[in-house]
Amino acid sequence: VIDELVALLGERAVSTSESVLDQHANDPSHHPPHAPDVVVYPESTAEVARVLSWANERGVPVVPFGAGTSLEGHVIPTHGGISLDLSRMDRVLDVRAADLQAVVQPGVLRSALNAAAGGHGLWFPVDPGADASLGGMAATNAGGTTTVRYGGMRTNTLALEVVLADGTVLRTGSRTVKTSAGFDLRGLFVGSEGTLGVITELTLRLWGIPEHAVAARAAFPSLEAACRTAAAIVGAGIAATRIELLDAFTVRAVNAYKGTTYDEAPTLFLEFGGSEVGVAGDVEAAAELARWEGCEEFQYERETEARARLWEARHHVLFALVHGSPGKLHKSTDVCVPISELAAAVAHARDSADAAGLASSIIAHAGDGNYHVLFMLDPDDREELEAADRLNAEIVEWALARGGTCTGEHGIGLGKLGYLEREHGDLVPYLREVKRVFDPNGILNPGKTVPLDTANTVRLS
Ligand SMILES: Cc1cc2nc3c(=O)[nH]c(=O)nc-3n(C[C@H](O)[C@H](O)[C@H](O)COP(=O)(O)OP(=O)(O)OC[C@H]3O[C@@H](n4cnc5c(N)ncnc54)[C@H](O)[C@@H]3O)c2cc1C
């Protein structure tokens, strides 16, 4: 197998070194690792097509790998085979400033796209915190802190080039911001988690960098008060760029890790962007809504550096928790509820976690109704793992009963397969059919995203 891959792409593209295999066996979560047999680094669409058509003929599993930051076991090659690492396809091919668009290869990191777009006064706002690859972000339909204003990856992806399992190259979508040309396969490949095809090129929307931005912190007497304020800001049509919730446990962890001195209370981290006059009005209206819920003061971060420090602190929440729990691994819930349910949902999650005796942090993209309970778990402590699983299930059930979903942004991967069946059991047979159309031999990221039936199981001998 290895010799044939070397013959296909040359030695520079193929690695079986132990450290490289180890790097591709894990994600940052608690899911148990499993190494691929080989890591392949294509440098062009043609090379991706060559590897896939070869693997398809031999029934060899292929797991696309972007930056490896996904959280539900997505990139773990549970069936062995090839980890297809797209990091060498890392060119920003075009920035079409007049159309507010960029064309990129899948391995471009979001920081690199922002560096290229920034020179034109533009940015790509989708921000999952980690410096993920744009191919991986599209494949998971990532969202993040700015989704409340700009939408997630599906909203911001105009067109894709995709290589199917048999090596066929498709182009879907267009350079226009709207199209009604038949079924939306672009929207299907976004969020397909490497199970339907390999994304080899993306045309993405860019946005003007707001002329003026203000960030603020607002501490509240309760989690519910903070959530109600978030809902009120969204309901009032205030143009907030970010509305992020941290519970008191999380703020304490951040203070300990970053050396900040933020009030250790349920807190909204907010950002507003636009013209100076518009932002001033938005901030005033949001501060008034916060006051009604018992927030005594908006702490403003107007300077670029102070704003960057605030958002760095928010993005480093996971590192702060890891730092505070040496030897433990992280597990996160990702439910999303209609925003009117957020306050009750977060209070329910906090009470349930406390009742289960599990130290946990709650953060939320509060403007989207999407919240995460983060547990730090000892991988050898069976009881702790089971308690976290029970609690996760309870939180998902609570959300589903109120019109929510088991995953707002992280995706299904391995970790949410059971919950997908719980949420959309009636759709699963259709999802399997879709999988068969694009990947009839089941080689692409087998065992992820679509609950398997035995006919579709692939194993590398
Ligand atoms: C600290 C931290 C914070 C995070 N916060 C958020 C958040 O706020 N919002 C959020 O949405 N996510 C968040 N995540 C999760 C993660 O960053 C996202 O899921 C991200 O989109 C994954 O991108 P990646 O490049 O790392 O993809 P990978 O992890 O490498 O891959 C993810 C999936 O996409 C597939 N894939 C990768 N590249 C391609 C390709 N070119 N073609 C087809 N399939 C491909 C893989 O097979 C896999 O199934 C966070 C992660 C961390 C570590």
PDBQT file of the ligand as one rigid body, heavy atoms in Angstrom, charges set to zero:
ROOT
HETATM    1  C1  LIG A 501     -10.055  25.916  21.728  1.00  0.00    +0.000 C 
HETATM    2  C2  LIG A 501     -11.077  25.502  20.707  1.00  0.00    +0.000 A 
HETATM    3  C3  LIG A 501     -12.214  26.276  20.547  1.00  0.00    +0.000 A 
HETATM    4  C4  LIG A 501     -13.167  25.923  19.573  1.00  0.00    +0.000 A 
HETATM    5  N1  LIG A 501     -14.270  26.709  19.430  1.00  0.00    +0.000 NA
HETATM    6  C5  LIG A 501     -15.146  26.433  18.425  1.00  0.00    +0.000 A 
HETATM    7  C6  LIG A 501     -16.250  27.308  18.155  1.00  0.00    +0.000 A 
HETATM    8  O1  LIG A 501     -16.450  28.300  18.847  1.00  0.00    +0.000 OA
HETATM    9  N2  LIG A 501     -17.053  27.021  17.106  1.00  0.00    +0.000 N 
HETATM   10  C7  LIG A 501     -16.850  25.911  16.313  1.00  0.00    +0.000 A 
HETATM   11  O2  LIG A 501     -17.584  25.724  15.335  1.00  0.00    +0.000 OA
HETATM   12  N3  LIG A 501     -15.826  25.056  16.554  1.00  0.00    +0.000 NA
HETATM   13  C8  LIG A 501     -14.977  25.293  17.579  1.00  0.00    +0.000 A 
HETATM   14  N4  LIG A 501     -13.924  24.445  17.814  1.00  0.00    +0.000 N 
HETATM   15  C9  LIG A 501     -13.787  23.223  16.996  1.00  0.00    +0.000 C 
HETATM   16  C10 LIG A 501     -12.937  23.373  15.720  1.00  0.00    +0.000 C 
HETATM   17  O3  LIG A 501     -12.068  24.464  15.765  1.00  0.00    +0.000 OA
HETATM   18  C11 LIG A 501     -13.827  23.425  14.479  1.00  0.00    +0.000 C 
HETATM   19  O4  LIG A 501     -14.574  22.229  14.387  1.00  0.00    +0.000 OA
HETATM   20  C12 LIG A 501     -13.056  23.624  13.166  1.00  0.00    +0.000 C 
HETATM   21  O5  LIG A 501     -13.988  23.937  12.184  1.00  0.00    +0.000 OA
HETATM   22  C13 LIG A 501     -12.235  22.412  12.726  1.00  0.00    +0.000 C 
HETATM   23  O6  LIG A 501     -11.371  22.809  11.666  1.00  0.00    +0.000 OA
HETATM   24  P1  LIG A 501     -10.011  22.001  11.404  1.00  0.00    +0.000 P 
HETATM   25  O7  LIG A 501      -9.296  22.630  10.271  1.00  0.00    +0.000 OA
HETATM   26  O8  LIG A 501      -9.245  21.843  12.649  1.00  0.00    +0.000 OA
HETATM   27  O9  LIG A 501     -10.617  20.619  10.907  1.00  0.00    +0.000 OA
HETATM   28  P2  LIG A 501     -10.213  19.154  11.323  1.00  0.00    +0.000 P 
HETATM   29  O10 LIG A 501     -10.374  18.983  12.793  1.00  0.00    +0.000 OA
HETATM   30  O11 LIG A 501      -8.893  18.814  10.759  1.00  0.00    +0.000 OA
HETATM   31  O12 LIG A 501     -11.337  18.326  10.565  1.00  0.00    +0.000 OA
HETATM   32  C14 LIG A 501     -12.679  18.441  10.927  1.00  0.00    +0.000 C 
HETATM   33  C15 LIG A 501     -13.537  17.562  10.025  1.00  0.00    +0.000 C 
HETATM   34  O13 LIG A 501     -13.498  18.066   8.707  1.00  0.00    +0.000 OA
HETATM   35  C16 LIG A 501     -12.983  17.104   7.797  1.00  0.00    +0.000 C 
HETATM   36  N5  LIG A 501     -12.141  17.839   6.862  1.00  0.00    +0.000 N 
HETATM   37  C17 LIG A 501     -11.047  18.590   7.132  1.00  0.00    +0.000 A 
HETATM   38  N6  LIG A 501     -10.594  19.160   6.001  1.00  0.00    +0.000 NA
HETATM   39  C18 LIG A 501     -11.424  18.763   5.007  1.00  0.00    +0.000 A 
HETATM   40  C19 LIG A 501     -11.475  18.999   3.603  1.00  0.00    +0.000 A 
HETATM   41  N7  LIG A 501     -10.608  19.779   2.985  1.00  0.00    +0.000 N 
HETATM   42  N8  LIG A 501     -12.458  18.405   2.878  1.00  0.00    +0.000 NA
HETATM   43  C20 LIG A 501     -13.379  17.608   3.477  1.00  0.00    +0.000 A 
HETATM   44  N9  LIG A 501     -13.364  17.341   4.787  1.00  0.00    +0.000 NA
HETATM   45  C21 LIG A 501     -12.402  17.922   5.546  1.00  0.00    +0.000 A 
HETATM   46  C22 LIG A 501     -12.252  16.094   8.651  1.00  0.00    +0.000 C 
HETATM   47  O14 LIG A 501     -12.250  14.817   8.072  1.00  0.00    +0.000 OA
HETATM   48  C23 LIG A 501     -13.079  16.127   9.922  1.00  0.00    +0.000 C 
HETATM   49  O15 LIG A 501     -14.212  15.310   9.774  1.00  0.00    +0.000 OA
HETATM   50  C24 LIG A 501     -12.966  24.766  18.787  1.00  0.00    +0.000 A 
HETATM   51  C25 LIG A 501     -11.816  23.985  18.958  1.00  0.00    +0.000 A 
HETATM   52  C26 LIG A 501     -10.876  24.338  19.920  1.00  0.00    +0.000 A 
HETATM   53  C27 LIG A 501      -9.654  23.483  20.073  1.00  0.00    +0.000 C 
ENDROOT
TORSDOF 0
